[in-house]
Amino acid sequence: MLFGAYWIVIWATTKAPIALVAALRETSVLFAAAISVIVLREPLTKWRTLSAIAIVTGIVIVRMA
């Protein structure tokens, strides 16, 4: 799966700006946080919430530029 994910990123950089691809790669952190809260029942801390907000803000800024 690692090689497949890497290949998708390389392919995506040929179709879209690298900054946009890099920002969207960070969404995996959001999915990991959601899985940890929902499936593993870990607490949603202030730092996880702030990190998620920062990632979403970065994606929005890159998309609007």
Buried (B, 14 or more C-beta within 10 A) or exposed (E): EEEEEEEEBEEBBEEEEEEBBBBBEBEEEBEEBEEBBEEEEEEEEEEBEEBBEEBBEBBEEBEEE
